[in-house]
Amino acid sequence: MDKIGLIHSIADAAINIDFGRKGFATRVQGFPKDAFHIACISHKTRIQNILRTPGVDSIEKSLLKQRFANLPMAQISYIKKQKKALTG
């Protein structure tokens, strides 16, 4: 999955989480921790758990490692957009 697909996938998960939960007290880089950040954290944990599972073939491991490496970039891009939206 490319970076754009990953961002869309996480954004969709964030929207679904927002429908179920509202108001998070934790802050990330000065902004409220919203569903997008929670989805990223959950996705990162799932990837790590799958990578620890014995029997995962090398192609799938390679793809999961790439997705894991792309998550910080997705979060940085989202934070930039969030700052821009909140500051005008």
PDB file of N, CA, C and O in Angstrom:
ATOM      1  N   MET A   1       0.857  -1.173   0.000  1.00  0.00           N
ATOM      2  CA  MET A   1       0.000   0.000   0.000  1.00  0.00           C
ATOM      3  C   MET A   1       0.904   1.236   0.000  1.00  0.00           C
ATOM      4  O   MET A   1       1.874   1.302   0.755  1.00  0.00           O
ATOM      5  N   ASP A   2       0.586   2.192  -0.831  1.00  0.00           N
ATOM      6  CA  ASP A   2       1.388   3.411  -0.869  1.00  0.00           C
ATOM      7  C   ASP A   2       1.002   4.342   0.271  1.00  0.00           C
ATOM      8  O   ASP A   2       0.041   4.094   1.000  1.00  0.00           O
ATOM      9  N   LYS A   3       1.780   5.436   0.413  1.00  0.00           N
ATOM     10  CA  LYS A   3       1.541   6.352   1.537  1.00  0.00           C
ATOM     11  C   LYS A   3       0.137   6.941   1.488  1.00  0.00           C
ATOM     12  O   LYS A   3      -0.509   7.089   2.525  1.00  0.00           O
ATOM     13  N   ILE A   4      -0.340   7.278   0.289  1.00  0.00           N
ATOM     14  CA  ILE A   4      -1.675   7.870   0.166  1.00  0.00           C
ATOM     15  C   ILE A   4      -2.731   6.873   0.638  1.00  0.00           C
ATOM     16  O   ILE A   4      -3.641   7.235   1.384  1.00  0.00           O
ATOM     17  N   GLY A   5      -2.611   5.621   0.203  1.00  0.00           N
ATOM     18  CA  GLY A   5      -3.569   4.597   0.620  1.00  0.00           C
ATOM     19  C   GLY A   5      -3.557   4.390   2.116  1.00  0.00           C
ATOM     20  O   GLY A   5      -4.607   4.204   2.731  1.00  0.00           O
ATOM     21  N   LEU A   6      -2.371   4.422   2.709  1.00  0.00           N
ATOM     22  CA  LEU A   6      -2.247   4.255   4.162  1.00  0.00           C
ATOM     23  C   LEU A   6      -2.948   5.399   4.882  1.00  0.00           C
ATOM     24  O   LEU A   6      -3.668   5.174   5.855  1.00  0.00           O
ATOM     25  N   ILE A   7      -2.741   6.621   4.408  1.00  0.00           N
ATOM     26  CA  ILE A   7      -3.376   7.783   5.039  1.00  0.00           C
ATOM     27  C   ILE A   7      -4.890   7.684   4.935  1.00  0.00           C
ATOM     28  O   ILE A   7      -5.596   7.973   5.902  1.00  0.00           O
ATOM     29  N   HIS A   8      -5.400   7.278   3.770  1.00  0.00           N
ATOM     30  CA  HIS A   8      -6.850   7.134   3.615  1.00  0.00           C
ATOM     31  C   HIS A   8      -7.395   6.039   4.524  1.00  0.00           C
ATOM     32  O   HIS A   8      -8.464   6.192   5.115  1.00  0.00           O
ATOM     33  N   SER A   9      -6.659   4.932   4.634  1.00  0.00           N
ATOM     34  CA  SER A   9      -7.088   3.834   5.485  1.00  0.00           C
ATOM     35  C   SER A   9      -7.168   4.272   6.942  1.00  0.00           C
ATOM     36  O   SER A   9      -8.134   3.963   7.639  1.00  0.00           O
ATOM     37  N   ILE A  10      -6.149   4.991   7.397  1.00  0.00           N
ATOM     38  CA  ILE A  10      -6.135   5.458   8.781  1.00  0.00           C
ATOM     39  C   ILE A  10      -7.206   6.525   8.988  1.00  0.00           C
ATOM     40  O   ILE A  10      -7.850   6.565  10.036  1.00  0.00           O
ATOM     41  N   ALA A  11      -7.396   7.388   7.993  1.00  0.00           N
ATOM     42  CA  ALA A  11      -8.425   8.423   8.113  1.00  0.00           C
ATOM     43  C   ALA A  11      -9.806   7.796   8.236  1.00  0.00           C
ATOM     44  O   ALA A  11     -10.621   8.246   9.041  1.00  0.00           O
ATOM     45  N   ASP A  12     -10.078   6.758   7.444  1.00  0.00           N
ATOM     46  CA  ASP A  12     -11.369   6.064   7.543  1.00  0.00           C
ATOM     47  C   ASP A  12     -11.557   5.463   8.935  1.00  0.00           C
ATOM     48  O   ASP A  12     -12.640   5.551   9.514  1.00  0.00           O
ATOM     49  N   ALA A  13     -10.501   4.854   9.467  1.00  0.00           N
ATOM     50  CA  ALA A  13     -10.579   4.283  10.816  1.00  0.00           C
ATOM     51  C   ALA A  13     -10.843   5.378  11.839  1.00  0.00           C
ATOM     52  O   ALA A  13     -11.611   5.186  12.781  1.00  0.00           O
ATOM     53  N   ALA A  14     -10.202   6.528  11.651  1.00  0.00           N
ATOM     54  CA  ALA A  14     -10.389   7.644  12.574  1.00  0.00           C
ATOM     55  C   ALA A  14     -11.829   8.126  12.577  1.00  0.00           C
ATOM     56  O   ALA A  14     -12.392   8.412  13.634  1.00  0.00           O
ATOM     57  N   ILE A  15     -12.421   8.216  11.403  1.00  0.00           N
ATOM     58  CA  ILE A  15     -13.819   8.647  11.305  1.00  0.00           C
ATOM     59  C   ILE A  15     -14.726   7.661  12.034  1.00  0.00           C
ATOM     60  O   ILE A  15     -15.632   8.063  12.763  1.00  0.00           O
ATOM     61  N   ASN A  16     -14.477   6.371  11.834  1.00  0.00           N
ATOM     62  CA  ASN A  16     -15.284   5.357  12.519  1.00  0.00           C
ATOM     63  C   ASN A  16     -15.142   5.441  14.033  1.00  0.00           C
ATOM     64  O   ASN A  16     -16.122   5.273  14.759  1.00  0.00           O
ATOM     65  N   ILE A  17     -13.939   5.696  14.510  1.00  0.00           N
ATOM     66  CA  ILE A  17     -13.719   5.837  15.951  1.00  0.00           C
ATOM     67  C   ILE A  17     -14.429   7.077  16.470  1.00  0.00           C
ATOM     68  O   ILE A  17     -15.013   7.046  17.553  1.00  0.00           O
ATOM     69  N   ASP A  18     -14.387   8.177  15.707  1.00  0.00           N
ATOM     70  CA  ASP A  18     -15.047   9.410  16.128  1.00  0.00           C
ATOM     71  C   ASP A  18     -16.548   9.217  16.317  1.00  0.00           C
ATOM     72  O   ASP A  18     -17.148   9.841  17.192  1.00  0.00           O
ATOM     73  N   PHE A  19     -17.155   8.361  15.506  1.00  0.00           N
ATOM     74  CA  PHE A  19     -18.580   8.122  15.661  1.00  0.00           C
ATOM     75  C   PHE A  19     -18.890   7.449  16.994  1.00  0.00           C
ATOM     76  O   PHE A  19     -19.983   7.611  17.538  1.00  0.00           O
ATOM     77  N   GLY A  20     -17.920   6.690  17.520  1.00  0.00           N
ATOM     78  CA  GLY A  20     -18.148   5.965  18.766  1.00  0.00           C
ATOM     79  C   GLY A  20     -17.668   6.668  20.012  1.00  0.00           C
ATOM     80  O   GLY A  20     -18.187   6.413  21.099  1.00  0.00           O
ATOM     81  N   ARG A  21     -16.664   7.570  19.883  1.00  0.00           N
ATOM     82  CA  ARG A  21     -16.072   8.229  21.057  1.00  0.00           C
ATOM     83  C   ARG A  21     -15.913   9.719  20.791  1.00  0.00           C
ATOM     84  O   ARG A  21     -15.703  10.143  19.655  1.00  0.00           O
ATOM     85  N   LYS A  22     -16.014  10.483  21.829  1.00  0.00           N
ATOM     86  CA  LYS A  22     -15.822  11.937  21.712  1.00  0.00           C
ATOM     87  C   LYS A  22     -14.997  12.431  22.884  1.00  0.00           C
ATOM     88  O   LYS A  22     -15.087  11.891  23.986  1.00  0.00           O
ATOM     89  N   GLY A  23     -14.189  13.464  22.647  1.00  0.00           N
ATOM     90  CA  GLY A  23     -13.472  14.158  23.697  1.00  0.00           C
ATOM     91  C   GLY A  23     -12.336  13.387  24.326  1.00  0.00           C
ATOM     92  O   GLY A  23     -12.564  12.546  25.194  1.00  0.00           O
ATOM     93  N   PHE A  24     -11.129  13.657  23.908  1.00  0.00           N
ATOM     94  CA  PHE A  24      -9.956  13.025  24.475  1.00  0.00           C
ATOM     95  C   PHE A  24      -9.139  14.071  25.212  1.00  0.00           C
ATOM     96  O   PHE A  24      -8.878  15.149  24.679  1.00  0.00           O
ATOM     97  N   ALA A  25      -8.735  13.757  26.439  1.00  0.00           N
ATOM     98  CA  ALA A  25      -8.011  14.719  27.268  1.00  0.00           C
ATOM     99  C   ALA A  25      -6.526  14.787  26.932  1.00  0.00           C
ATOM    100  O   ALA A  25      -5.879  15.800  27.197  1.00  0.00           O
ATOM    101  N   THR A  26      -5.982  13.731  26.356  1.00  0.00           N
ATOM    102  CA  THR A  26      -4.555  13.686  26.057  1.00  0.00           C
ATOM    103  C   THR A  26      -4.232  14.615  24.898  1.00  0.00           C
ATOM    104  O   THR A  26      -5.050  14.818  24.001  1.00  0.00           O
ATOM    105  N   ARG A  27      -3.019  15.181  24.929  1.00  0.00           N
ATOM    106  CA  ARG A  27      -2.617  16.091  23.873  1.00  0.00           C
ATOM    107  C   ARG A  27      -1.377  15.559  23.179  1.00  0.00           C
ATOM    108  O   ARG A  27      -0.525  14.930  23.806  1.00  0.00           O
ATOM    109  N   VAL A  28      -1.277  15.816  21.867  1.00  0.00           N
ATOM    110  CA  VAL A  28      -0.119  15.442  21.064  1.00  0.00           C
ATOM    111  C   VAL A  28       0.418  16.703  20.413  1.00  0.00           C
ATOM    112  O   VAL A  28      -0.298  17.360  19.656  1.00  0.00           O
ATOM    113  N   GLN A  29       1.639  17.046  20.689  1.00  0.00           N
ATOM    114  CA  GLN A  29       2.279  18.241  20.154  1.00  0.00           C
ATOM    115  C   GLN A  29       1.378  19.472  20.317  1.00  0.00           C
ATOM    116  O   GLN A  29       1.273  20.291  19.403  1.00  0.00           O
ATOM    117  N   GLY A  30       0.739  19.600  21.462  1.00  0.00           N
ATOM    118  CA  GLY A  30      -0.070  20.769  21.763  1.00  0.00           C
ATOM    119  C   GLY A  30      -1.505  20.694  21.280  1.00  0.00           C
ATOM    120  O   GLY A  30      -2.290  21.606  21.540  1.00  0.00           O
ATOM    121  N   PHE A  31      -1.865  19.622  20.578  1.00  0.00           N
ATOM    122  CA  PHE A  31      -3.221  19.489  20.063  1.00  0.00           C
ATOM    123  C   PHE A  31      -3.893  18.287  20.716  1.00  0.00           C
ATOM    124  O   PHE A  31      -3.211  17.354  21.140  1.00  0.00           O
ATOM    125  N   PRO A  32      -5.228  18.299  20.804  1.00  0.00           N
ATOM    126  CA  PRO A  32      -5.923  17.159  21.409  1.00  0.00           C
ATOM    127  C   PRO A  32      -5.626  15.870  20.646  1.00  0.00           C
ATOM    128  O   PRO A  32      -5.513  15.879  19.421  1.00  0.00           O
ATOM    129  N   LYS A  33      -5.504  14.791  21.360  1.00  0.00           N
ATOM    130  CA  LYS A  33      -5.291  13.488  20.730  1.00  0.00           C
ATOM    131  C   LYS A  33      -6.642  13.026  20.206  1.00  0.00           C
ATOM    132  O   LYS A  33      -7.529  12.668  20.981  1.00  0.00           O
ATOM    133  N   ASP A  34      -6.791  13.036  18.902  1.00  0.00           N
ATOM    134  CA  ASP A  34      -8.075  12.691  18.312  1.00  0.00           C
ATOM    135  C   ASP A  34      -8.077  11.261  17.796  1.00  0.00           C
ATOM    136  O   ASP A  34      -7.131  10.504  18.014  1.00  0.00           O
ATOM    137  N   ALA A  35      -9.143  10.909  17.117  1.00  0.00           N
ATOM    138  CA  ALA A  35      -9.310   9.539  16.644  1.00  0.00           C
ATOM    139  C   ALA A  35      -8.210   9.129  15.671  1.00  0.00           C
ATOM    140  O   ALA A  35      -7.829   7.959  15.628  1.00  0.00           O
ATOM    141  N   PHE A  36      -7.697  10.074  14.895  1.00  0.00           N
ATOM    142  CA  PHE A  36      -6.629   9.742  13.949  1.00  0.00           C
ATOM    143  C   PHE A  36      -5.400   9.229  14.692  1.00  0.00           C
ATOM    144  O   PHE A  36      -4.812   8.221  14.301  1.00  0.00           O
ATOM    145  N   HIS A  37      -5.013   9.916  15.754  1.00  0.00           N
ATOM    146  CA  HIS A  37      -3.842   9.478  16.520  1.00  0.00           C
ATOM    147  C   HIS A  37      -4.100   8.130  17.177  1.00  0.00           C
ATOM    148  O   HIS A  37      -3.215   7.277  17.225  1.00  0.00           O
ATOM    149  N   ILE A  38      -5.292   7.944  17.674  1.00  0.00           N
ATOM    150  CA  ILE A  38      -5.632   6.671  18.312  1.00  0.00           C
ATOM    151  C   ILE A  38      -5.599   5.541  17.288  1.00  0.00           C
ATOM    152  O   ILE A  38      -5.121   4.445  17.580  1.00  0.00           O
ATOM    153  N   ALA A  39      -6.109   5.813  16.083  1.00  0.00           N
ATOM    154  CA  ALA A  39      -6.078   4.801  15.023  1.00  0.00           C
ATOM    155  C   ALA A  39      -4.640   4.459  14.639  1.00  0.00           C
ATOM    156  O   ALA A  39      -4.324   3.293  14.402  1.00  0.00           O
ATOM    157  N   CYS A  40      -3.773   5.460  14.577  1.00  0.00           N
ATOM    158  CA  CYS A  40      -2.358   5.219  14.255  1.00  0.00           C
ATOM    159  C   CYS A  40      -1.694   4.351  15.312  1.00  0.00           C
ATOM    160  O   CYS A  40      -0.956   3.420  14.987  1.00  0.00           O
ATOM    161  N   ILE A  41      -1.954   4.653  16.558  1.00  0.00           N
ATOM    162  CA  ILE A  41      -1.368   3.879  17.652  1.00  0.00           C
ATOM    163  C   ILE A  41      -1.855   2.425  17.590  1.00  0.00           C
ATOM    164  O   ILE A  41      -1.066   1.493  17.749  1.00  0.00           O
ATOM    165  N   SER A  42      -3.144   2.245  17.362  1.00  0.00           N
ATOM    166  CA  SER A  42      -3.708   0.893  17.281  1.00  0.00           C
ATOM    167  C   SER A  42      -3.135   0.131  16.097  1.00  0.00           C
ATOM    168  O   SER A  42      -2.790  -1.045  16.211  1.00  0.00           O
ATOM    169  N   HIS A  43      -3.037   0.814  14.956  1.00  0.00           N
ATOM    170  CA  HIS A  43      -2.508   0.179  13.752  1.00  0.00           C
ATOM    171  C   HIS A  43      -1.045  -0.232  13.962  1.00  0.00           C
ATOM    172  O   HIS A  43      -0.628  -1.315  13.552  1.00  0.00           O
ATOM    173  N   LYS A  44      -0.284   0.643  14.599  1.00  0.00           N
ATOM    174  CA  LYS A  44       1.127   0.347  14.879  1.00  0.00           C
ATOM    175  C   LYS A  44       1.247  -0.895  15.762  1.00  0.00           C
ATOM    176  O   LYS A  44       2.090  -1.756  15.512  1.00  0.00           O
ATOM    177  N   THR A  45       0.416  -0.986  16.782  1.00  0.00           N
ATOM    178  CA  THR A  45       0.431  -2.136  17.678  1.00  0.00           C
ATOM    179  C   THR A  45       0.064  -3.417  16.935  1.00  0.00           C
ATOM    180  O   THR A  45       0.697  -4.454  17.128  1.00  0.00           O
ATOM    181  N   ARG A  46      -0.967  -3.341  16.081  1.00  0.00           N
ATOM    182  CA  ARG A  46      -1.369  -4.522  15.309  1.00  0.00           C
ATOM    183  C   ARG A  46      -0.233  -5.002  14.414  1.00  0.00           C
ATOM    184  O   ARG A  46       0.040  -6.200  14.334  1.00  0.00           O
ATOM    185  N   ILE A  47       0.431  -4.055  13.737  1.00  0.00           N
ATOM    186  CA  ILE A  47       1.543  -4.428  12.858  1.00  0.00           C
ATOM    187  C   ILE A  47       2.656  -5.099  13.658  1.00  0.00           C
ATOM    188  O   ILE A  47       3.191  -6.126  13.242  1.00  0.00           O
ATOM    189  N   GLN A  48       3.002  -4.519  14.803  1.00  0.00           N
ATOM    190  CA  GLN A  48       4.057  -5.108  15.635  1.00  0.00           C
ATOM    191  C   GLN A  48       3.683  -6.521  16.074  1.00  0.00           C
ATOM    192  O   GLN A  48       4.529  -7.416  16.077  1.00  0.00           O
ATOM    193  N   ASN A  49       2.431  -6.723  16.441  1.00  0.00           N
ATOM    194  CA  ASN A  49       1.983  -8.053  16.871  1.00  0.00           C
ATOM    195  C   ASN A  49       2.053  -9.061  15.723  1.00  0.00           C
ATOM    196  O   ASN A  49       2.465 -10.204  15.923  1.00  0.00           O
ATOM    197  N   ILE A  50       1.656  -8.643  14.534  1.00  0.00           N
ATOM    198  CA  ILE A  50       1.708  -9.540  13.373  1.00  0.00           C
ATOM    199  C   ILE A  50       3.158  -9.894  13.048  1.00  0.00           C
ATOM    200  O   ILE A  50       3.463 -11.042  12.725  1.00  0.00           O
ATOM    201  N   LEU A  51       4.059  -8.896  13.134  1.00  0.00           N
ATOM    202  CA  LEU A  51       5.473  -9.155  12.833  1.00  0.00           C
ATOM    203  C   LEU A  51       6.097 -10.141  13.823  1.00  0.00           C
ATOM    204  O   LEU A  51       7.043 -10.848  13.475  1.00  0.00           O
ATOM    205  N   ARG A  52       5.582 -10.194  15.041  1.00  0.00           N
ATOM    206  CA  ARG A  52       6.097 -11.129  16.049  1.00  0.00           C
ATOM    207  C   ARG A  52       5.553 -12.545  15.870  1.00  0.00           C
ATOM    208  O   ARG A  52       6.078 -13.499  16.443  1.00  0.00           O
ATOM    209  N   THR A  53       4.503 -12.668  15.074  1.00  0.00           N
ATOM    210  CA  THR A  53       3.863 -13.958  14.883  1.00  0.00           C
ATOM    211  C   THR A  53       4.755 -14.876  14.052  1.00  0.00           C
ATOM    212  O   THR A  53       5.216 -14.487  12.978  1.00  0.00           O
ATOM    213  N   PRO A  54       5.000 -16.086  14.540  1.00  0.00           N
ATOM    214  CA  PRO A  54       5.811 -17.014  13.746  1.00  0.00           C
ATOM    215  C   PRO A  54       5.052 -17.459  12.499  1.00  0.00           C
ATOM    216  O   PRO A  54       3.827 -17.585  12.505  1.00  0.00           O
ATOM    217  N   GLY A  55       5.806 -17.691  11.439  1.00  0.00           N
ATOM    218  CA  GLY A  55       5.197 -18.212  10.215  1.00  0.00           C
ATOM    219  C   GLY A  55       4.769 -17.151   9.218  1.00  0.00           C
ATOM    220  O   GLY A  55       4.219 -17.496   8.172  1.00  0.00           O
ATOM    221  N   VAL A  56       4.997 -15.885   9.495  1.00  0.00           N
ATOM    222  CA  VAL A  56       4.648 -14.826   8.542  1.00  0.00           C
ATOM    223  C   VAL A  56       5.688 -14.860   7.426  1.00  0.00           C
ATOM    224  O   VAL A  56       6.888 -14.799   7.693  1.00  0.00           O
ATOM    225  N   ASP A  57       5.227 -14.958   6.166  1.00  0.00           N
ATOM    226  CA  ASP A  57       6.194 -15.077   5.070  1.00  0.00           C
ATOM    227  C   ASP A  57       6.944 -13.769   4.842  1.00  0.00           C
ATOM    228  O   ASP A  57       6.520 -12.705   5.294  1.00  0.00           O
ATOM    229  N   SER A  58       8.044 -13.868   4.144  1.00  0.00           N
ATOM    230  CA  SER A  58       8.950 -12.720   3.990  1.00  0.00           C
ATOM    231  C   SER A  58       8.325 -11.572   3.200  1.00  0.00           C
ATOM    232  O   SER A  58       8.625 -10.410   3.477  1.00  0.00           O
ATOM    233  N   ILE A  59       7.474 -11.864   2.234  1.00  0.00           N
ATOM    234  CA  ILE A  59       6.828 -10.800   1.454  1.00  0.00           C
ATOM    235  C   ILE A  59       5.881 -10.003   2.337  1.00  0.00           C
ATOM    236  O   ILE A  59       5.879  -8.772   2.296  1.00  0.00           O
ATOM    237  N   GLU A  60       5.069 -10.704   3.140  1.00  0.00           N
ATOM    238  CA  GLU A  60       4.146 -10.016   4.046  1.00  0.00           C
ATOM    239  C   GLU A  60       4.919  -9.225   5.095  1.00  0.00           C
ATOM    240  O   GLU A  60       4.536  -8.104   5.432  1.00  0.00           O
ATOM    241  N   LYS A  61       6.008  -9.801   5.615  1.00  0.00           N
ATOM    242  CA  LYS A  61       6.830  -9.087   6.598  1.00  0.00           C
ATOM    243  C   LYS A  61       7.387  -7.802   6.007  1.00  0.00           C
ATOM    244  O   LYS A  61       7.392  -6.758   6.659  1.00  0.00           O
ATOM    245  N   SER A  62       7.853  -7.885   4.780  1.00  0.00           N
ATOM    246  CA  SER A  62       8.408  -6.710   4.107  1.00  0.00           C
ATOM    247  C   SER A  62       7.349  -5.612   3.965  1.00  0.00           C
ATOM    248  O   SER A  62       7.622  -4.439   4.218  1.00  0.00           O
ATOM    249  N   LEU A  63       6.142  -6.008   3.558  1.00  0.00           N
ATOM    250  CA  LEU A  63       5.047  -5.049   3.412  1.00  0.00           C
ATOM    251  C   LEU A  63       4.676  -4.426   4.754  1.00  0.00           C
ATOM    252  O   LEU A  63       4.459  -3.218   4.843  1.00  0.00           O
ATOM    253  N   LEU A  64       4.602  -5.247   5.792  1.00  0.00           N
ATOM    254  CA  LEU A  64       4.247  -4.729   7.114  1.00  0.00           C
ATOM    255  C   LEU A  64       5.316  -3.783   7.652  1.00  0.00           C
ATOM    256  O   LEU A  64       4.998  -2.770   8.274  1.00  0.00           O
ATOM    257  N   LYS A  65       6.578  -4.114   7.412  1.00  0.00           N
ATOM    258  CA  LYS A  65       7.655  -3.221   7.843  1.00  0.00           C
ATOM    259  C   LYS A  65       7.578  -1.885   7.119  1.00  0.00           C
ATOM    260  O   LYS A  65       7.845  -0.841   7.713  1.00  0.00           O
ATOM    261  N   GLN A  66       7.213  -1.911   5.837  1.00  0.00           N
ATOM    262  CA  GLN A  66       7.060  -0.673   5.077  1.00  0.00           C
ATOM    263  C   GLN A  66       5.905   0.156   5.633  1.00  0.00           C
ATOM    264  O   GLN A  66       6.034   1.370   5.793  1.00  0.00           O
ATOM    265  N   ARG A  67       4.792  -0.484   5.926  1.00  0.00           N
ATOM    266  CA  ARG A  67       3.651   0.229   6.508  1.00  0.00           C
ATOM    267  C   ARG A  67       4.013   0.829   7.867  1.00  0.00           C
ATOM    268  O   ARG A  67       3.658   1.967   8.171  1.00  0.00           O
ATOM    269  N   PHE A  68       4.722   0.047   8.671  1.00  0.00           N
ATOM    270  CA  PHE A  68       5.138   0.518   9.987  1.00  0.00           C
ATOM    271  C   PHE A  68       6.040   1.750   9.855  1.00  0.00           C
ATOM    272  O   PHE A  68       5.912   2.703  10.622  1.00  0.00           O
ATOM    273  N   ALA A  69       6.946   1.723   8.884  1.00  0.00           N
ATOM    274  CA  ALA A  69       7.855   2.847   8.656  1.00  0.00           C
ATOM    275  C   ALA A  69       7.119   4.081   8.137  1.00  0.00           C
ATOM    276  O   ALA A  69       7.555   5.205   8.385  1.00  0.00           O
ATOM    277  N   ASN A  70       6.011   3.888   7.422  1.00  0.00           N
ATOM    278  CA  ASN A  70       5.259   5.015   6.858  1.00  0.00           C
ATOM    279  C   ASN A  70       4.332   5.696   7.860  1.00  0.00           C
ATOM    280  O   ASN A  70       3.912   6.831   7.635  1.00  0.00           O
ATOM    281  N   LEU A  71       4.010   5.028   8.950  1.00  0.00           N
ATOM    282  CA  LEU A  71       3.074   5.608   9.931  1.00  0.00           C
ATOM    283  C   LEU A  71       3.524   6.956  10.488  1.00  0.00           C
ATOM    284  O   LEU A  71       2.702   7.868  10.569  1.00  0.00           O
ATOM    285  N   PRO A  72       4.789   7.126  10.875  1.00  0.00           N
ATOM    286  CA  PRO A  72       5.196   8.443  11.383  1.00  0.00           C
ATOM    287  C   PRO A  72       4.992   9.563  10.349  1.00  0.00           C
ATOM    288  O   PRO A  72       4.627  10.681  10.714  1.00  0.00           O
ATOM    289  N   MET A  73       5.223   9.269   9.074  1.00  0.00           N
ATOM    290  CA  MET A  73       5.019  10.280   8.032  1.00  0.00           C
ATOM    291  C   MET A  73       3.529  10.643   7.918  1.00  0.00           C
ATOM    292  O   MET A  73       3.179  11.808   7.733  1.00  0.00           O
ATOM    293  N   ALA A  74       2.679   9.650   8.030  1.00  0.00           N
ATOM    294  CA  ALA A  74       1.239   9.916   7.994  1.00  0.00           C
ATOM    295  C   ALA A  74       0.835  10.806   9.169  1.00  0.00           C
ATOM    296  O   ALA A  74       0.037  11.730   9.002  1.00  0.00           O
ATOM    297  N   GLN A  75       1.378  10.534  10.344  1.00  0.00           N
ATOM    298  CA  GLN A  75       1.064  11.335  11.520  1.00  0.00           C
ATOM    299  C   GLN A  75       1.591  12.762  11.375  1.00  0.00           C
ATOM    300  O   GLN A  75       0.899  13.715  11.733  1.00  0.00           O
ATOM    301  N   ILE A  76       2.794  12.914  10.858  1.00  0.00           N
ATOM    302  CA  ILE A  76       3.372  14.257  10.662  1.00  0.00           C
ATOM    303  C   ILE A  76       2.530  15.056   9.681  1.00  0.00           C
ATOM    304  O   ILE A  76       2.245  16.231   9.916  1.00  0.00           O
ATOM    305  N   SER A  77       2.128  14.421   8.575  1.00  0.00           N
ATOM    306  CA  SER A  77       1.293  15.106   7.580  1.00  0.00           C
ATOM    307  C   SER A  77      -0.032  15.542   8.191  1.00  0.00           C
ATOM    308  O   SER A  77      -0.509  16.650   7.945  1.00  0.00           O
ATOM    309  N   TYR A  78      -0.618  14.654   8.991  1.00  0.00           N
ATOM    310  CA  TYR A  78      -1.892  14.982   9.621  1.00  0.00           C
ATOM    311  C   TYR A  78      -1.743  16.142  10.606  1.00  0.00           C
ATOM    312  O   TYR A  78      -2.589  17.036  10.645  1.00  0.00           O
ATOM    313  N   ILE A  79      -0.669  16.129  11.403  1.00  0.00           N
ATOM    314  CA  ILE A  79      -0.443  17.206  12.375  1.00  0.00           C
ATOM    315  C   ILE A  79      -0.293  18.544  11.667  1.00  0.00           C
ATOM    316  O   ILE A  79      -0.816  19.557  12.131  1.00  0.00           O
ATOM    317  N   LYS A  80       0.424  18.552  10.540  1.00  0.00           N
ATOM    318  CA  LYS A  80       0.573  19.791   9.773  1.00  0.00           C
ATOM    319  C   LYS A  80      -0.778  20.307   9.290  1.00  0.00           C
ATOM    320  O   LYS A  80      -1.057  21.503   9.376  1.00  0.00           O
ATOM    321  N   LYS A  81      -1.616  19.407   8.782  1.00  0.00           N
ATOM    322  CA  LYS A  81      -2.943  19.805   8.317  1.00  0.00           C
ATOM    323  C   LYS A  81      -3.814  20.274   9.478  1.00  0.00           C
ATOM    324  O   LYS A  81      -4.592  21.217   9.335  1.00  0.00           O
ATOM    325  N   GLN A  82      -3.683  19.617  10.625  1.00  0.00           N
ATOM    326  CA  GLN A  82      -4.459  20.000  11.804  1.00  0.00           C
ATOM    327  C   GLN A  82      -4.046  21.394  12.278  1.00  0.00           C
ATOM    328  O   GLN A  82      -4.900  22.220  12.599  1.00  0.00           O
ATOM    329  N   LYS A  83      -2.729  21.657  12.322  1.00  0.00           N
ATOM    330  CA  LYS A  83      -2.251  22.985  12.730  1.00  0.00           C
ATOM    331  C   LYS A  83      -2.768  24.055  11.791  1.00  0.00           C
ATOM    332  O   LYS A  83      -3.223  25.111  12.231  1.00  0.00           O
ATOM    333  N   LYS A  84      -2.696  23.780  10.490  1.00  0.00           N
ATOM    334  CA  LYS A  84      -3.150  24.746   9.485  1.00  0.00           C
ATOM    335  C   LYS A  84      -4.640  25.037   9.642  1.00  0.00           C
ATOM    336  O   LYS A  84      -5.070  26.186   9.539  1.00  0.00           O
ATOM    337  N   ALA A  85      -5.415  24.000   9.890  1.00  0.00           N
ATOM    338  CA  ALA A  85      -6.857  24.179  10.046  1.00  0.00           C
ATOM    339  C   ALA A  85      -7.199  24.959  11.312  1.00  0.00           C
ATOM    340  O   ALA A  85      -8.134  25.760  11.319  1.00  0.00           O
ATOM    341  N   LEU A  86      -6.441  24.722  12.384  1.00  0.00           N
ATOM    342  CA  LEU A  86      -6.755  25.371  13.651  1.00  0.00           C
ATOM    343  C   LEU A  86      -6.193  26.792  13.771  1.00  0.00           C
ATOM    344  O   LEU A  86      -6.702  27.603  14.544  1.00  0.00           O
ATOM    345  N   THR A  87      -5.143  27.084  13.003  1.00  0.00           N
ATOM    346  CA  THR A  87      -4.551  28.412  13.094  1.00  0.00           C
ATOM    347  C   THR A  87      -4.943  29.350  11.950  1.00  0.00           C
ATOM    348  O   THR A  87      -4.607  30.534  11.960  1.00  0.00           O
ATOM    349  N   GLY A  88      -5.640  28.814  10.990  1.00  0.00           N
ATOM    350  CA  GLY A  88      -6.156  29.675   9.935  1.00  0.00           C
ATOM    351  C   GLY A  88      -5.387  29.584   8.716  1.00  0.00           C
ATOM    352  O   GLY A  88      -5.705  30.256   7.735  1.00  0.00           O
TER     353      GLY A  88
END
